[in-house]
Amino acid sequence: MLSLMFPLSGTVQSQDTPQYQWVELIDIFDNPLYITHAGDGSGRLFVVEQYGYIMILDQNMQLIPEPFLDVTAQMPADVTQGGYTERGLIGLVFHPDYKNNGIFFVHYVRYDNKAIIERYKVSADNPNVADPTSGTVIFSVDDPFPNHNGGQLAFGPDGYLYFGIGDGGDLGDPFKNGQNTKVPFGKMLRVDVNNTNTYAIPPDNPFVDNPDYLPEIWALGFRNPWRFSFDRLTGDLYIADVGEAMWEEIDFQPAGSPGGQNYGWNAYEGNHPFSDTTPVPEDMTLPIFEYSHNEGCSVTGGYVYRGQAIPELQGQYFFGDYCNGGVWTTSRDADGTWVTVNHGYLGRQISSFGEDEQGELYMVDYKGAILRLERVE
């Protein structure tokens, strides 16, 4: 199945100009939320299902029937009973040295509304199955509400683990967690998971010597940083922060940043004042792009294209919208100005994007499908 053919520039092109489209590869999953690779040279892709399974697609895009990991026993009732929920199994990342150490991490919201980040190892005798007894919780926090949980886990170019935690939920950030420097909610956290049973604080975290801040904090002022990613070539960090009632935003942090950025929530939503009672942060970092709820309602962050199949797309950051399947790209021109193009609407529920080991891009449709960005002459 082919979906959404578009020219790179978003303008009318001649017929000999290459086109690009999202091609449906498989439609078999139950509420998939993420797709990623293990970086081990196997060519496998790992699909996270909200119900608590991680499934494997082999190098031929064939489903391996046995789950790689099963944490369904930890899932809340609203996940297993169907209907809309933001809880469940929501994140996965493989250690950069997974090929040698077999370590990976998952992020889920448990039956007691506790957000969990847990370390696992692959089984010793089957590379397609995790060792279920190896689970070790390295981070947990009691969510005040059942939504705005964040979800993304990612290793930065520095080898540290980054993860996003939403503001704790409900409407308008009632506890003002986004600007509360003593709580993890509404933050991006950065920790060292090497050579420790849980984690250590990197010595260069921006607030490590400030007693008024949690030392894990890397950046703050988020509502729900559902999906973020590092450009695998440059190390730049792109963060999609899901908005409240009017604005969705893409935040940016350049490679080599010392961290500490404040992206404004709940004083600001996008480029616009939101709360009359939250002081505007000093040196607030505004988004590189925003779009209104006339164009969508829940931003899904993606990746900078670094594959080889479509050289013309090199350096383009892809992102989308969960509600209507809108797809955008953004990149900086020669003057450093961000140029963003809307490529139309698929009608898909885009829950995530993903990369394979070669940097080719995939899209996850919450209804069950996996799509890949492909070139069409």
C-alpha positions in Angstrom: 0.0 0.0 0.0 1.3 3.4 -0.9 0.6 6.6 1.0 1.4 10.3 0.6 3.6 10.9 -2.4 5.3 14.2 -2.2 8.1 16.3 -3.9 10.8 17.4 -1.5 10.2 21.1 -1.8 6.4 20.9 -1.5 5.9 22.8 -4.7 4.6 21.6 -8.1 7.4 19.6 -9.8 8.0 18.4 -13.3 7.3 14.7 -13.9 10.9 13.7 -13.9 11.5 15.1 -10.4 11.9 12.2 -7.9 9.0 11.7 -5.6 8.9 10.1 -2.2 6.2 8.1 -0.5 5.4 6.2 2.7 5.0 2.6 1.8 3.0 0.3 4.1 5.2 -2.8 4.8 3.0 -4.7 7.3 -0.2 -4.1 9.2 -0.4 -6.6 12.1 0.4 -4.9 15.4 -1.8 -4.0 18.3 -1.4 -0.4 19.3 2.2 0.0 18.2 4.0 3.0 19.7 7.6 2.8 18.5 10.0 1.0 16.2 13.8 0.9 16.4 16.9 -1.2 15.8 19.4 -2.9 18.1 22.5 -1.6 16.3 24.0 -5.1 16.3 24.2 -5.7 12.5 21.3 -8.1 12.5 18.9 -6.0 10.4 16.1 -6.6 12.8 13.5 -4.0 13.8 11.8 -4.0 17.2 8.2 -2.8 17.5 6.8 -1.7 20.9 3.2 -2.5 21.5 1.4 -0.5 24.2 -0.1 -3.6 25.6 3.3 -4.6 26.9 4.9 -6.6 24.1 8.1 -5.9 22.1 7.9 -7.8 18.8 10.7 -8.4 16.2 10.6 -8.0 12.5 13.5 -9.9 10.9 15.7 -8.6 8.1 13.0 -9.7 5.6 10.3 -7.8 7.5 8.7 -11.1 8.7 7.2 -11.1 12.2 8.9 -13.5 14.7 5.8 -14.9 16.6 7.4 -15.0 20.0 7.7 -11.7 21.8 11.1 -10.4 22.5 9.8 -9.1 25.8 6.5 -9.5 27.6 5.7 -7.0 30.4 1.9 -7.3 30.1 1.6 -8.3 33.7 2.7 -4.8 34.6 0.2 -3.0 32.5 -2.8 -0.9 33.8 -6.3 -2.2 33.3 -7.1 0.7 30.9 -4.4 -0.6 28.6 -5.6 -4.2 28.4 -9.3 -3.2 28.2 -8.9 -1.0 25.1 -9.9 2.5 24.6 -7.7 5.6 24.6 -4.9 5.7 27.2 -1.4 7.2 27.4 -0.2 4.5 29.8 1.4 1.2 29.0 4.7 0.3 27.4 5.8 3.5 25.8 9.6 3.5 25.2 12.6 1.3 24.2 16.3 1.9 23.6 19.2 -0.4 23.1 22.5 0.3 24.8 25.1 1.6 22.3 27.2 -1.5 23.0 24.2 -3.9 22.8 26.1 -6.2 20.4 28.5 -7.0 23.2 26.6 -6.4 26.5 23.0 -7.3 25.4 21.5 -4.5 27.5 18.4 -2.5 26.7 16.0 -0.3 28.5 12.2 0.1 28.5 9.9 2.8 29.7 6.4 1.9 30.9 3.6 3.2 33.1 2.5 0.5 35.5 -0.8 -0.6 36.9 -0.2 1.6 40.0 0.4 4.7 37.8 4.1 4.5 38.5 6.4 5.4 35.6 9.2 2.9 35.3 12.5 2.7 33.5 13.8 -0.8 33.6 17.0 -2.4 32.4 17.0 -5.9 30.7 19.4 -8.2 29.1 18.9 -10.5 26.1 18.9 -14.2 26.9 22.2 -16.0 26.7 20.9 -18.7 24.2 18.4 -16.9 22.0 19.1 -13.4 20.5 15.3 -13.0 19.7 14.2 -13.3 23.3 15.0 -11.2 26.4 15.8 -12.7 29.7 12.7 -12.0 31.7 14.5 -12.5 35.0 17.1 -9.8 34.2 14.8 -6.8 34.8 16.2 -4.1 37.1 14.3 -0.9 37.8 16.7 2.0 37.5 14.1 4.9 37.8 10.6 5.2 39.0 8.2 8.0 39.9 4.6 8.2 40.9 2.6 10.0 38.2 -0.1 12.3 39.7 -2.4 11.7 36.7 -2.6 9.0 34.0 -1.4 11.2 31.1 1.5 13.2 29.9 4.1 10.5 30.7 6.7 11.3 28.1 8.0 8.1 26.7 11.2 8.5 24.7 14.5 6.9 25.7 17.6 7.8 23.7 21.4 7.6 24.1 23.1 10.8 23.2 26.4 11.0 21.3 28.0 11.4 24.8 26.9 7.9 25.7 24.5 9.1 28.4 20.8 8.0 28.6 18.3 10.8 28.0 14.6 10.4 28.8 11.6 12.7 28.8 9.0 12.9 31.5 5.8 14.8 30.9 4.3 17.4 33.3 2.3 14.8 35.3 -0.9 15.3 33.4 -4.4 16.8 33.7 -5.1 20.2 32.1 -2.8 23.2 32.2 -0.1 21.7 34.4 -2.1 22.4 37.6 0.9 21.7 39.9 3.2 23.9 37.7 5.6 21.0 37.4 7.1 22.2 34.1 8.8 25.0 36.0 9.3 23.2 39.3 13.0 22.4 39.5 12.6 19.9 42.4 10.5 17.4 40.5 11.2 15.3 37.4 7.9 16.1 35.7 8.1 18.3 32.6 11.8 17.6 32.2 14.4 15.9 30.1 16.7 13.9 32.4 20.3 12.8 31.6 21.9 10.0 33.5 24.9 7.6 33.3 23.8 4.0 33.2 27.3 2.5 32.7 29.2 0.7 35.5 26.3 1.1 38.0 23.3 -1.0 39.1 21.0 2.0 38.6 22.5 5.2 37.4 24.9 7.9 38.2 24.7 11.7 37.7 27.0 12.9 34.9 29.4 15.4 36.4 28.7 18.0 33.6 24.9 18.0 34.0 23.9 21.7 34.1 22.5 21.8 37.6 24.6 19.2 39.3 26.0 21.8 41.8 22.7 23.7 42.3 20.7 22.4 45.3 17.5 24.0 44.0 17.4 21.6 41.0 17.3 17.8 40.7 20.8 16.9 39.5 19.3 14.6 36.7 17.7 17.6 34.9 19.1 18.3 31.5 16.4 20.6 30.2 13.0 21.8 31.5 9.7 23.5 30.6 8.0 20.6 28.7 4.4 19.6 28.7 4.8 16.1 27.2 8.0 15.4 25.2 6.6 12.3 23.7 9.3 11.7 21.0 12.7 13.3 20.6 15.8 12.2 18.7 19.5 13.0 18.1 20.7 13.6 14.6 23.0 10.6 14.1 25.4 12.7 12.0 25.6 16.1 13.9 24.4 15.2 17.4 21.7 18.0 17.3 18.7 17.2 19.5 15.1 17.7 18.2 12.3 17.5 20.7 8.6 17.4 19.9 6.5 18.7 22.8 2.8 17.9 22.6 0.7 21.1 23.2 -2.4 21.8 25.3 -5.2 23.5 23.5 -3.8 25.5 20.6 -0.1 24.9 19.7 2.2 22.0 18.9 6.0 22.7 18.9 9.4 21.5 17.8 12.2 22.4 20.2 15.9 22.3 19.3 19.2 21.9 21.1 22.4 22.2 19.2 25.1 19.6 19.5 27.6 20.4 22.2 25.1 22.3 24.2 25.8 22.4 28.0 22.1 21.8 28.6 20.0 23.7 31.0 17.5 25.1 28.4 14.1 26.1 29.6 11.4 25.6 26.9 8.8 27.6 28.7 5.8 25.4 29.7 3.5 26.3 31.3 4.3 30.0 31.1 4.3 29.5 27.3 2.7 27.2 24.9 4.8 27.4 21.7 5.5 31.1 21.1 2.5 32.2 23.0 1.8 33.1 26.7 -0.2 30.4 28.4 -0.5 30.8 32.2 -1.0 34.2 33.8 0.3 32.9 37.1 3.6 31.3 36.0 6.5 33.8 35.7 8.1 33.8 32.3 11.5 32.1 32.6 14.6 34.1 32.0 16.4 33.2 28.8 13.5 31.0 27.7 14.2 28.9 24.5 11.4 29.3 22.0 10.6 26.5 19.5 12.0 26.4 16.0 8.6 25.6 14.7 5.0 25.5 15.9 1.7 24.7 14.3 -1.8 25.5 15.4 -4.6 23.1 16.1 -6.1 24.1 12.8 -3.4 21.9 11.3 -3.3 19.0 13.8 -3.6 18.3 17.5 -0.7 16.2 18.8 2.8 16.4 17.4 4.9 13.3 17.0 8.7 13.8 16.8 10.7 12.0 14.2 14.3 11.9 12.9 16.7 13.7 10.6 17.0 11.7 7.5 20.5 10.2 7.2 19.8 7.2 5.0 21.4 6.4 1.7 18.3 5.5 -0.4 17.2 9.1 -0.9 20.2 11.5 -0.9 18.1 14.5 -1.6 16.5 14.2 1.8 19.8 14.3 3.7 19.5 16.7 6.7 15.7 17.0 6.6 14.0 16.5 10.0 10.8 14.6 9.7 7.9 14.9 12.1 4.1 14.4 12.1 0.8 14.6 13.8 -1.0 11.8 15.6 -4.5 13.1 15.0 -4.6 13.6 11.2 -1.3 12.1 9.9 0.2 15.4 8.8 3.9 15.1 7.8 6.4 18.0 7.9 10.1 18.4 7.2 12.3 21.2 8.5 16.0 22.1 8.0 18.1 25.2 8.1 19.0 27.1 5.0 22.4 28.7 4.2 21.5 31.7 6.4 20.6 29.5 9.4 16.9 30.1 9.0 14.6 27.2 9.7 12.5 26.3 6.6 9.5 24.0 7.3 7.4 22.3 4.6 4.0 20.6 5.1 3.8 17.5 2.9 0.1 16.8 3.3 -2.0 14.5 5.5 -2.1 10.7 5.4 -5.1 10.1 7.8 -2.8 7.9 9.8 -2.5 8.0 13.6 1.3 8.6 13.7 2.4 7.4 17.1 6.1 7.4 16.2 8.8 7.4 13.6 11.9 5.2 13.7 15.2 4.5 12.0 16.9 1.3 10.9 20.6 0.7 11.2 21.2 2.4 7.8 19.3 5.5 8.8 16.2 4.8 6.6 13.0 6.2 8.1 9.9 4.3 9.3 6.5 5.5 10.4 4.3 3.8 13.1 0.6 3.9 12.7 -1.2 3.3 16.0 -3.8 1.4 14.1 -1.3 -1.4 13.5 0.8 -0.6 10.4 4.5 0.1 9.8 5.5 2.2 6.8 8.9 3.1 5.3 9.9 6.2 3.4 10.9 5.2 -0.2 11.9 6.8 -3.4 9.6 6.7 -6.4 11.0 7.7 -9.8 
